[in-house]
């Protein structure tokens, strides 16, 4: 039985990175694009340096050209690049030679086949991506293919229900583990990872 893959996104403080790693998160995202959670590539490098090799470090972009993404990702020293929004297939192809894990993130109305744009992982977000609002998670159940993560409005109190409704391979959270926009909470990070782990698809939910 596969336990749910968990990504905590938008981290900016060493303590929150440590909390996510200690809680057992599989991936940690650093936002290098316009956002209240934005961090500079050099800061992301410092944070990523403290993350053990088994945890995927992800630089998140939205709308930047492949050359800009390439330069920032290399400066940040991450192991993965996430392109959020309406990036064409060519943007992923242009980054393949970096040898990094490629993540495609978009609204539920996008192509829901993981790998359709040569990406390694797919994130299926709410119809209004980045809104942090819960949505009809059950609507995508059975539609995405491959290694895909559910995002949009998830928090420690509802992630088990969302996993039960959508049956994703993984989950991705940002605002759901914050006390204010861009302000993460170590306790909420720990609660979220624990709740997601207890709701493994295909197995009985155990406390």
C-alpha positions as CSV (number, residue, x, y, z in Angstrom):
1,X,0.0,0.0,0.0
2,X,1.3,3.4,-1.0
3,X,1.2,6.1,1.7
4,X,0.2,9.5,0.4
5,X,3.0,11.6,-0.9
6,X,3.0,15.0,0.9
7,X,4.3,18.3,-0.4
8,X,4.5,21.4,1.8
9,X,4.8,24.5,-0.3
10,X,5.8,28.2,0.2
11,X,8.4,27.7,3.0
12,X,10.7,30.6,3.9
13,X,12.0,29.9,7.4
14,X,14.5,27.3,8.6
15,X,12.3,26.3,11.5
16,X,9.4,25.5,9.2
17,X,11.6,23.6,6.8
18,X,12.9,21.6,9.8
19,X,9.3,21.0,11.0
20,X,8.2,19.7,7.5
21,X,11.3,17.3,7.3
22,X,10.8,16.0,10.8
23,X,7.1,15.5,10.2
24,X,7.9,13.3,7.3
25,X,7.0,15.5,4.3
26,X,8.2,14.1,0.9
27,X,8.7,17.4,-0.8
28,X,9.2,21.0,0.2
29,X,8.4,23.9,-2.1
30,X,10.1,27.3,-2.4
31,X,8.2,30.0,-4.3
32,X,10.5,31.9,-6.6
33,X,7.6,33.8,-8.4
34,X,5.2,36.7,-7.5
35,X,3.6,35.7,-4.3
36,X,3.3,36.7,-0.6
37,X,5.4,33.5,-0.1
38,X,8.1,34.6,-2.5
39,X,11.7,33.9,-1.5
40,X,14.9,34.8,-3.4
41,X,16.9,32.0,-5.1
42,X,19.9,32.6,-2.8
43,X,17.7,32.3,0.3
44,X,16.1,29.1,-1.2
45,X,19.6,27.7,-1.6
46,X,20.3,28.2,2.1
47,X,17.0,26.5,3.1
48,X,17.4,23.7,0.6
49,X,20.9,22.9,1.8
50,X,19.4,21.8,5.2
51,X,17.0,19.3,3.5
52,X,18.1,15.7,3.4
53,X,18.4,14.0,0.0
54,X,15.3,11.8,0.4
55,X,13.1,15.0,0.5
56,X,12.4,16.7,-2.9
57,X,13.2,20.4,-2.9
58,X,11.1,22.2,-5.4
59,X,11.4,25.7,-6.9
60,X,8.0,27.0,-7.9
61,X,7.4,29.3,-10.9
62,X,4.4,30.8,-12.7
63,X,4.7,32.4,-16.1
64,X,8.5,33.0,-16.2
65,X,10.3,32.1,-19.4
66,X,12.4,28.8,-19.4
67,X,15.7,30.8,-19.4
68,X,14.7,32.6,-16.3
69,X,13.4,29.4,-14.6
70,X,16.7,27.7,-15.5
71,X,18.9,30.4,-14.0
72,X,16.9,30.7,-10.8
73,X,16.6,26.9,-10.3
74,X,20.3,26.4,-10.7
75,X,21.0,29.3,-8.3
76,X,18.6,27.8,-5.8
77,X,20.2,24.4,-5.9
78,X,16.9,22.5,-5.9
79,X,16.1,19.0,-7.1
80,X,12.9,19.9,-8.9
81,X,11.1,22.7,-10.8
82,X,7.4,23.3,-10.7
83,X,5.7,25.4,-13.4
84,X,2.3,26.6,-12.3
85,X,-0.4,27.8,-14.8
86,X,-0.6,28.0,-18.5
87,X,3.0,26.9,-19.5
88,X,3.1,25.3,-22.9
89,X,4.6,21.9,-23.5
90,X,7.7,23.5,-24.9
91,X,8.6,25.1,-21.6
92,X,8.9,21.7,-20.0
93,X,10.9,20.3,-22.9
94,X,13.3,23.2,-22.7
95,X,14.1,22.3,-19.1
96,X,14.5,18.5,-19.5
97,X,18.2,18.7,-19.9
98,X,18.6,20.1,-16.4
99,X,18.1,16.6,-15.1
100,X,15.7,17.9,-12.4
101,X,12.3,16.5,-11.5
102,X,9.7,18.5,-13.5
103,X,6.3,19.3,-11.9
104,X,3.3,20.6,-13.8
105,X,0.6,22.4,-11.7
106,X,-2.7,23.7,-13.0
107,X,-6.4,23.9,-12.6
108,X,-8.6,20.8,-12.7
109,X,-9.7,21.7,-16.2
110,X,-6.2,21.2,-17.7
111,X,-4.8,18.0,-19.3
112,X,-5.0,15.6,-16.3
113,X,-2.5,13.0,-17.6
114,X,0.7,13.1,-15.7
115,X,3.5,13.1,-18.3
116,X,1.4,14.8,-21.0
117,X,3.9,17.7,-21.0
118,X,6.9,15.5,-20.3
119,X,6.6,16.3,-16.6
120,X,7.4,13.8,-13.8
121,X,4.7,14.9,-11.3
122,X,1.3,16.6,-11.8
123,X,-0.5,18.9,-9.3
124,X,-4.3,19.3,-9.8
125,X,-5.4,22.5,-8.2
126,X,-8.8,24.2,-7.7
127,X,-10.6,25.8,-10.6
128,X,-9.2,29.1,-9.1
129,X,-5.6,28.0,-8.5
130,X,-3.9,29.5,-5.5
131,X,-7.1,30.7,-4.0
132,X,-6.7,28.4,-1.0
133,X,-10.5,27.7,-1.2
134,X,-11.9,24.1,-0.8
135,X,-13.5,22.8,-4.0
136,X,-15.3,19.7,-5.3
137,X,-12.4,17.2,-4.9
138,X,-14.6,14.3,-5.8
139,X,-15.0,15.8,-9.3
140,X,-11.5,14.7,-10.3
141,X,-11.6,11.2,-8.8
142,X,-10.5,8.6,-11.4
143,X,-9.6,11.3,-14.0
144,X,-6.0,12.2,-13.4
145,X,-3.5,9.5,-14.4
146,X,-0.1,8.7,-12.9
147,X,1.7,10.4,-10.1
148,X,-0.6,13.4,-9.3
149,X,-1.1,15.5,-6.2
150,X,-4.4,17.2,-5.1
151,X,-4.1,20.8,-4.1
152,X,-6.5,23.7,-3.3
153,X,-8.1,24.5,0.1
154,X,-6.5,21.6,1.9
155,X,-5.7,21.9,5.7
156,X,-5.2,19.5,8.6
157,X,-9.0,19.2,9.3
158,X,-10.1,18.3,5.8
159,X,-7.2,16.5,4.1
160,X,-8.4,13.0,5.1
161,X,-11.8,13.7,3.5
162,X,-10.2,15.2,0.4
163,X,-8.0,12.1,0.0
164,X,-11.1,9.8,0.4
165,X,-13.0,11.8,-2.2
166,X,-10.4,12.3,-4.9
167,X,-8.1,9.3,-4.2
168,X,-4.9,11.2,-5.2
169,X,-1.3,9.8,-5.3
170,X,-0.3,12.8,-3.2
171,X,-1.4,16.1,-1.7
172,X,0.1,19.6,-1.8
173,X,-0.6,22.4,0.8
174,X,0.5,26.0,1.3
175,X,-2.1,28.4,2.8
176,X,-3.7,25.5,4.8
177,X,-0.7,25.4,7.2
178,X,-0.5,29.2,7.7
179,X,-1.8,31.5,10.4
180,X,-1.7,34.5,8.0
181,X,-0.8,34.8,4.2
182,X,2.8,33.6,3.9
183,X,3.2,32.9,7.7
184,X,3.6,29.1,8.2
185,X,2.9,27.3,11.5
186,X,5.1,24.4,12.5
187,X,2.3,22.8,14.5
188,X,-0.1,22.9,11.5
189,X,2.6,21.4,9.3
190,X,3.0,18.5,11.6
191,X,-0.8,18.1,11.9
192,X,-1.2,18.1,8.1
193,X,1.4,15.5,7.4
194,X,0.0,13.2,10.2
195,X,-3.6,13.6,8.9
196,X,-2.5,12.9,5.3
197,X,-0.5,9.8,6.4
198,X,-3.5,8.4,8.3
199,X,-5.7,8.6,5.2
200,X,-3.7,6.4,2.9
201,X,-5.7,5.5,-0.2
202,X,-6.4,1.8,-0.6
203,X,-6.1,1.1,3.1
204,X,-8.2,1.4,6.2
205,X,-8.0,4.8,7.9
206,X,-6.3,4.3,11.2
207,X,-5.6,6.9,13.9
